[in-house]
Each structure stands twice: as C-alpha cells, then as structure tokens.
C-alpha cells in the first residue's frame, strides 16, 4: 500500500515539482538577486505567520481523522469557522505590529498576510485530501496551483512588477487551486451554530502545543534569510534563497512525496492495529526515505555545476555552485528529522516533548549563522543549517530514548543503501568534469541504473517474496 500510494503521489506531485523547477529557472532569469531577495523576505515572514497561527489546525486535521464521526457538515463547518477566526486574529496582530513599529510598511504587511492566508487554506485542503488517502485529488489541486501560479507570476514580472508580481502571481495560483474544493466541500455560508465545541477543543488540545515546535522549525528553515538580509543585504538574500529553493525542491520534495503517502498509513496502522504495527510501518517508511533521499543527495552534489547552469540565471550561478552541497545535505537531514523522527512523537502523542530538540536546533542555527557569516559569508549560513538539523535529530533521538521510546530505524537497510549509493557514485566518476548537458543526462542514467541494479541484488529475496505474494493474491481473486 505504501509503494502504491507513494507512486501515486509521485505522479500527482511530480508534475507540479517540475513546474516549480521551471519557475525557478524563469524567475532567476527575469528577476535580479535583489528582487528575489525581497520575495524571499515576504515568503519567510508568511511562513512564520503560518507556523504561529494556522499550522496547528492543519496538523490536527491530518492526525485526528477519526473525529469525522460528528458528521460531515459539522466537521467542515467547525474547521471553516476556526480558520476564519484565525484570519481575523492574524489581521489584528498585524495591524498592531504596524502601528507600533517603524519598519513594517502597509504593503509589506498586506502581502505577507494575504500570502499566509492563501497558503494556509490551500495546505489545509491538501491535508484533508491526504487524510482521505486521495492522491489524485491532491495532485489535481497541486497541478492547478503550480501552473496558474507560474503563469500569473511570470506575466506580472514581465509587466515590471518585480517581487510584488511574483507574490501576487503565487497568491492567484493558490486561490484558483482551491476553488473546486470551496464549492464542493465548504459551501458559501458561515454557520457558527453548527460548530462542534468538543471537536474544536480536541483540535486545539492536539495542535496548539505544536505551535512553538512549528515556529522553531520555521526559524531553522528561514532565519538564515532574515539574518543574511540584516548582515549582508537583500541581494545576498536573493542569491542564497534561490540556491536553497532549487536544491531543497529536488531532495526534500522526493522525501515529502513519500511522507504524503506514508504518514496517513502509519496513523491508520496505529488506530487499527496498535503501536507495534505503527512502528513497523514507520520502519518501512524510513527505509523508503533513505532509499530515495541518500542517492538523490549524492547525485545532486555530483551534478551541482550542471544544475546551477541549467536552472539558474547567470547572476545566481556562482553562489549556487558553492552552496548546493551544504543545502543538499541539510535537505536530507531535514527530511529525516520530520518524516522519520518527528513522526514517532506524533504517533505516541508526545508532541510537547518535540519543542526541546527543535529549540536546541533553532538556537544553534541562529547562533552559528551570526558567528559564521562574517568569516564564511553565505557558505557559513548553509553550514549552520546542516549542523542545526544534525543537532535536532541527535537530541530528538536521545530524548525519545530517555522516554523509553525507540525509533524504528532500519539499520541494516541504512547500510545497504549507503553501499548502493557509494557504488552509484563510483559509476558516475568517469563522467566527472564534463558539464555538457548530454553527458550529464548520460551520467544520471548510468548512476540511476547502477543504483537500481545494486539495490535489486541486495533486496533480491524481498522482491521475490513480494512478487510471489502478489501472484498468489491475484490467483486467489481469479
């Protein structure tokens, strides 16, 4: 079931991801580093608003799917009213911040809030589709958002609206993507009398304790951009942000696709068969995460020059080539933390404990970024992120061990995947130094084929058993 759903999410999420790569290639050629830096600042602040105000509701909806027994109408109206209330709260907080600060302009605040609201509503609808194990519906929504966002953003940038045009274009894409869901699922009217207070308390009881953890996670991910802006300038922020977006969209998106399928299955295993079954499922999920994440990271590092040249404009290429190896490793560690370690906190309902390792990691990230930038520049900020995610994983592991909760980590599979990835890297060495696109594509093909062949040999027995089981099930049905 995991493989089937992961493949479905690969198809439904893969095309939007390709569109995202195309967007980065276009934006880096029609925006200056300064303009992309302005966009990165708006995006980072919107992410902070999402984490503080909205993210807890999205996480609760995904984790607490059984609460739908209150009735579909009541369930959706409770979520809808809660979301509208959060919009009002965030608006009032934003106005208060603008009135009592000299650095926050009305236009900047409006863009941050609009982007935050639209992103949160879009992500909430995606969470519902995930909880329903509906990868095709998920894919349709993601595809509409990616295509329309790219088209409108590109149009507005070419009309000389710069970073403002990019933000507005993305907002239009987010709104158009959720239009079908708005009419089908949510309706037009707001009926507070249909809100189930017990359900709302359950959402809040589960999700609100995660707010600090989610905020600290955003700090690890986005604080470097804010610090770079303060210490180096908005142009450097743009160069750093686009290298980060390009690299993370490659590796982290692959791991995200696996988690999109894996997390709901683990939750159902917990609810239907208990904790041991859930941990067994997490072990399978982690094996797949490692099997995709490690070779993708190595491959991206080997192809850093080609990736920067093909996907980025000339103004961004030199910086990206330097940063890509650090960002690639950071993306792998981030994916493992979120989807192999944090999932244990969620399944065992120990989410309050998550704040400790994330606080440690956020502190390390901010401190190291400030310390390393004067000596190492943007490279220092990327180094700090890698170290922060490593601290997050290690401290989470130690904390769970102290609570006598084991992380179902597949050690044998980890060794096998490392071995297969090492052979893959060796197979790519004859092509090293040749930056021609055709040779690079051949390098990817040979490396991928080598990795699949080695994995096939290492997992021959498992593949044989899976094939025999599938054949037996087919014969039973016939």
C-alpha positions in Angstrom: 0.0 0.0 0.0 2.9 2.4 0.8 4.6 1.8 -2.5 1.3 2.2 -4.4 0.4 5.5 -2.7 3.9 6.8 -2.9 3.9 6.2 -6.7 0.5 7.9 -7.0 1.8 10.9 -5.1 5.0 10.8 -7.2 2.8 11.2 -10.3 0.5 13.8 -8.7 3.3 15.8 -7.1 6.0 15.2 -9.6 4.5 17.4 -12.4 3.9 20.3 -10.0 7.5 19.9 -8.8 8.8 20.0 -12.4 6.7 23.2 -12.9 8.4 24.5 -9.7 11.8 23.9 -11.3 10.7 25.6 -14.4 9.5 28.6 -12.3 12.9 28.9 -10.6 14.7 28.8 -14.0 12.4 31.6 -15.3 12.4 33.8 -12.1 16.2 33.6 -11.9 16.4 35.0 -15.4 13.8 37.8 -15.2 14.4 38.9 -11.6 17.5 40.4 -10.1 19.0 38.9 -6.9 17.7 42.0 -5.0 14.1 41.4 -6.3 14.3 37.7 -5.4 15.6 38.7 -2.0 12.6 40.9 -1.5 10.3 38.0 -2.4 12.3 35.6 0.0 11.7 38.0 2.9 7.9 38.2 2.2 7.8 34.4 1.9 9.8 33.9 5.1 7.6 36.1 7.1 4.4 34.5 5.7 5.9 31.1 6.8 6.3 32.5 10.3 2.6 33.6 10.4 1.6 30.2 9.1 3.6 28.4 11.8 2.3 30.6 14.7 -1.3 31.0 13.7 -2.5 28.3 11.2 -0.3 25.2 11.2 -1.7 23.6 14.3 -5.1 23.4 12.7 -3.7 21.7 9.6 -1.7 19.2 11.6 -4.8 18.4 13.8 -7.0 17.7 10.8 -4.4 15.3 9.4 -3.8 13.4 12.6 -7.3 13.3 14.0 -9.2 11.9 11.0 -11.5 9.7 13.1 -13.3 12.7 14.6 -15.4 12.9 11.4 -18.0 10.8 13.2 -19.6 14.1 14.3 -21.0 14.4 10.8 -19.5 15.8 7.6 -21.4 19.2 7.8 -20.4 19.8 11.4 -16.8 18.7 10.9 -16.2 21.0 7.9 -18.1 24.0 9.5 -16.0 23.7 12.7 -12.8 23.8 10.6 -14.1 26.7 8.5 -15.2 28.9 11.4 -11.9 28.2 13.2 -9.9 29.2 10.1 -11.9 32.5 9.7 -11.3 33.3 13.3 -7.6 32.8 12.8 -7.6 35.1 9.8 -9.2 37.8 12.0 -6.7 37.2 14.8 -3.7 37.4 12.4 -5.0 40.6 10.8 -5.4 42.3 14.2 -2.0 41.3 15.3 -0.5 42.6 12.0 -2.2 45.9 12.4 -0.9 46.2 16.0 2.6 45.4 14.8 2.4 48.0 12.0 1.1 50.7 14.4 3.8 50.2 17.0 6.8 49.6 14.6 8.6 51.9 12.2 10.0 49.2 9.9 6.8 47.4 8.8 5.1 49.1 5.7 1.4 48.5 4.9 2.2 47.0 1.5 4.7 44.5 3.0 2.2 43.6 5.8 -0.6 43.1 3.3 1.4 40.8 1.0 2.6 38.8 4.0 -0.9 38.3 5.4 -2.5 37.5 2.0 0.2 35.0 1.1 -0.1 33.4 4.6 -3.9 33.1 4.4 -3.9 31.6 0.9 -1.1 29.2 1.6 -2.7 28.0 4.9 -6.1 27.5 3.3 -4.5 25.6 0.3 -2.4 23.4 2.7 -5.4 22.7 4.9 -7.4 21.4 1.9 -4.4 19.3 0.9 -4.2 17.9 4.4 -7.9 16.8 4.1 -7.2 15.0 0.8 -4.1 13.3 2.4 -6.2 12.1 5.4 -8.7 10.7 2.9 -5.9 8.8 1.1 -6.8 10.7 -2.1 -3.5 11.3 -4.0 -5.3 12.0 -7.3 -7.3 14.9 -5.8 -4.1 16.1 -4.1 -2.3 16.0 -7.5 -5.1 17.9 -9.3 -5.0 20.7 -6.8 -1.2 20.9 -6.7 -1.1 20.9 -10.5 -3.6 23.8 -10.8 -1.7 25.8 -8.2 1.7 25.2 -9.9 0.6 26.0 -13.4 -1.6 29.1 -12.7 0.9 30.4 -10.2 3.7 30.2 -12.7 1.7 31.8 -15.5 0.4 34.7 -13.5 3.7 35.3 -11.7 5.7 35.3 -15.0 3.1 37.6 -16.6 3.2 40.1 -13.7 7.0 40.1 -13.5 7.3 40.7 -17.3 4.9 43.7 -16.8 7.7 45.1 -14.5 6.0 44.3 -11.1 9.1 42.6 -9.8 8.9 40.8 -6.4 5.3 42.1 -5.9 4.3 40.4 -9.2 5.8 37.1 -8.1 4.0 37.2 -4.8 0.6 38.2 -6.3 1.0 35.6 -9.0 1.6 32.8 -6.4 -1.5 34.1 -4.5 -3.7 33.9 -7.6 -2.5 30.3 -8.2 -3.3 29.3 -4.6 -6.8 30.8 -4.8 -7.6 29.2 -8.1 -6.4 25.8 -6.9 -8.9 25.7 -4.0 -11.9 27.0 -5.9 -13.3 23.5 -6.7 -12.9 22.4 -3.1 -14.6 25.6 -1.8 -17.8 24.9 -3.6 -17.8 21.1 -3.2 -16.8 20.8 0.5 -17.1 24.1 2.3 -20.1 25.9 0.9 -20.7 29.7 0.8 -22.2 30.5 4.1 -20.8 30.6 7.6 -23.0 29.0 10.3 -21.4 29.3 13.7 -24.3 27.4 15.3 -23.0 24.2 13.6 -19.6 24.4 15.2 -18.8 21.5 17.5 -17.0 22.9 20.5 -15.9 19.5 21.7 -14.2 18.8 18.3 -12.6 22.3 18.3 -11.2 21.6 21.8 -9.8 18.3 20.5 -8.1 20.0 17.6 -6.7 22.7 19.9 -5.6 20.1 22.5 -3.6 18.2 20.0 -2.4 21.0 17.7 -1.8 24.1 19.8 1.1 22.5 21.9 2.8 22.1 18.5 2.8 25.8 17.7 6.1 26.5 19.4 7.7 23.5 17.8 6.4 24.5 14.4 7.6 28.1 14.9 11.1 26.9 15.9 11.1 24.6 12.8 10.4 27.7 10.6 13.2 29.6 12.4 15.6 26.8 11.5 14.5 26.9 7.9 14.0 30.7 7.3 16.0 32.6 10.0 19.2 32.4 7.9 17.5 34.5 5.2 16.4 37.2 7.7 19.9 37.2 9.3 21.6 37.4 5.9 19.3 40.3 5.0 20.3 42.1 8.2 24.1 41.4 8.0 24.8 41.3 4.3 21.9 42.7 2.3 18.8 41.9 0.3 20.9 41.0 -2.9 22.8 38.3 -0.9 19.4 37.1 0.5 18.2 36.5 -3.1 21.2 34.6 -4.1 21.1 32.4 -1.0 17.3 31.9 -1.2 17.2 30.8 -4.9 20.0 28.3 -4.4 18.2 26.9 -1.4 14.8 26.7 -3.2 16.4 24.9 -6.2 18.2 22.3 -4.1 15.6 21.7 -1.5 12.8 21.3 -4.1 14.8 18.5 -5.5 15.7 16.4 -2.5 13.1 17.4 0.1 10.2 17.1 -2.4 11.1 13.5 -3.1 11.0 12.7 0.7 7.8 14.8 1.0 6.1 12.7 -1.6 7.0 9.5 0.4 5.6 11.1 3.6 2.4 12.2 1.9 1.6 8.5 1.4 3.4 7.1 4.5 2.1 9.2 7.4 -1.7 8.5 6.9 -0.9 4.8 6.6 1.1 4.8 9.8 -1.7 6.7 11.6 -4.3 4.1 10.4 -2.0 1.3 11.5 -1.8 2.8 14.9 -5.6 3.3 15.2 -6.5 -0.2 13.8 -3.7 -2.5 14.9 -1.8 -0.7 17.7 1.6 0.9 18.4 3.8 -2.0 17.3 2.1 -2.1 13.9 2.6 1.6 13.6 6.3 1.3 14.4 6.7 -1.5 11.9 5.1 0.8 9.3 7.4 3.7 10.3 10.4 1.4 9.8 9.2 0.7 6.2 8.6 4.3 5.6 12.1 5.2 6.8 13.7 2.6 4.6 12.0 4.2 1.6 13.0 7.7 2.7 16.6 6.6 3.0 16.4 4.7 -0.3 15.4 7.8 -2.1 17.0 10.6 -0.1 20.6 9.4 0.1 21.2 8.7 -3.6 19.3 11.9 -4.5 21.6 13.9 -2.2 24.8 12.4 -3.6 23.5 12.8 -7.2 22.7 16.5 -6.6 26.2 17.2 -5.2 27.8 15.4 -8.1 25.8 17.5 -10.6 25.9 20.8 -8.8 27.6 22.7 -11.6 25.2 21.5 -14.3 22.1 22.1 -12.0 23.2 25.7 -11.4 24.0 26.3 -15.0 20.8 24.8 -16.5 18.3 26.0 -13.9 19.6 29.4 -12.7 20.4 32.7 -14.4 24.0 33.9 -14.6 23.6 36.3 -11.6 22.9 33.3 -9.3 25.1 30.5 -10.7 28.4 31.1 -8.9 26.9 31.3 -5.4 24.6 28.3 -6.0 27.5 26.0 -7.0 29.2 26.8 -3.7 26.1 26.4 -1.6 24.4 23.3 -3.2 26.4 20.6 -1.3 25.6 22.1 2.1 21.9 22.7 1.2 21.6 19.2 -0.2 22.8 17.6 3.0 20.7 19.9 5.0 17.6 18.9 3.0 18.3 15.2 3.6 18.7 15.8 7.3 15.5 17.9 7.4 13.5 15.2 5.7 14.8 12.5 8.1 14.0 14.7 11.1 10.5 15.5 10.0 9.5 12.2 8.5 11.5 9.5 10.3 12.0 11.0 13.8 9.2 13.5 14.5 6.6 11.1 13.3 7.4 9.0 16.4 6.5 11.9 18.6 3.2 12.3 16.7 2.2 8.7 16.8 3.0 8.3 20.5 1.3 11.7 21.3 4.4 13.1 22.9 4.3 16.2 20.8 5.0 18.5 23.7 8.5 17.0 24.0 9.3 18.0 20.4 9.9 21.6 21.5 13.1 20.6 23.3 15.2 19.3 20.4 13.8 21.9 18.0 14.6 24.7 20.5 18.2 23.4 20.7 18.5 23.3 16.9 16.9 26.7 16.4 19.3 28.2 18.9 22.3 26.5 17.3 21.2 27.6 13.8 20.7 31.3 14.8 23.9 31.5 16.8 26.1 29.7 14.2 24.7 31.7 11.3 25.6 35.0 13.1 29.0 33.6 14.0 29.9 32.1 10.7 28.7 34.7 8.2 31.5 37.3 8.9 34.2 34.6 8.2 32.5 32.3 5.6 29.7 34.5 4.1 26.7 32.7 2.7 28.6 29.4 2.9 28.6 29.9 6.7 24.8 30.2 6.8 24.4 27.0 4.9 26.9 25.2 7.2 24.9 26.4 10.2 21.7 24.9 8.8 23.3 21.5 8.4 24.7 21.5 11.9 21.3 22.6 13.3 19.4 19.7 11.7 22.0 17.3 12.9 21.6 18.6 16.4 17.8 18.3 16.0 18.0 14.6 15.0 20.5 13.6 17.7 18.7 15.5 20.5 15.3 14.0 19.4 16.8 10.5 19.5 18.3 11.0 22.9 15.0 12.4 24.3 13.0 9.5 22.9 15.5 7.0 24.4 15.1 8.8 27.8 11.3 8.3 27.5 11.9 4.6 26.7 10.5 5.1 23.2 12.5 3.5 20.5 12.9 5.0 17.0 12.2 2.2 14.5 15.3 2.9 12.4 16.2 0.2 9.8 20.0 -0.1 10.5 20.6 -3.0 8.0 18.7 -1.2 5.3 20.7 2.0 6.0 24.0 0.1 5.5 22.7 -1.5 2.3 21.5 1.9 0.9 24.8 3.5 1.7 26.7 0.7 -0.1 24.4 1.0 -3.2 24.8 4.8 -3.2 28.6 4.5 -2.9 28.7 2.2 -6.0 26.4 4.6 -7.7 28.8 7.5 -7.1 31.7 5.4 -8.4 29.8 4.7 -11.6 29.4 8.4 -12.2 33.2 9.2 -11.8 34.1 8.6 -15.4 31.8 11.5 -16.4 33.3 13.9 -13.8 34.3 17.3 -15.0 32.2 17.2 -18.2 29.5 19.8 -17.9 27.8 19.2 -21.2 24.1 18.5 -20.7 24.0 15.4 -22.8 26.9 13.9 -20.8 25.2 14.9 -17.6 22.0 13.1 -18.6 24.0 10.0 -19.5 25.7 10.3 -16.1 22.3 10.4 -14.4 21.1 7.4 -16.4 24.2 5.2 -15.7 24.2 6.2 -12.0 20.5 5.5 -11.6 20.7 2.2 -13.4 23.7 1.2 -11.3 21.9 2.1 -8.1 18.7 0.2 -9.0 20.8 -2.9 -10.0 22.8 -2.9 -6.8 19.6 -2.5 -4.7 17.9 -5.2 -6.7 20.8 -7.6 -5.8 20.7 -6.6 -2.2 16.9 -6.9 -1.9 16.5 -9.8 -4.3 14.8 -12.0 -1.7 12.4 -9.3 -0.6 11.5 -8.6 -4.3 11.0 -12.3 -4.9 8.7 -12.7 -1.9 6.7 -9.6 -2.9 6.2 -10.9 -6.4 5.1 -14.3 -5.2 2.7 -12.8 -2.7 1.2 -10.5 -5.4 0.9 -13.5 -7.8 -0.8 -15.6 -5.0 -3.3 -12.8 -4.3 -4.1 -12.5 -8.0 -4.7 -16.2 -8.3 -7.0 -16.1 -5.2 -9.2 -13.4 -6.8 -9.4 -15.3 -10.0 
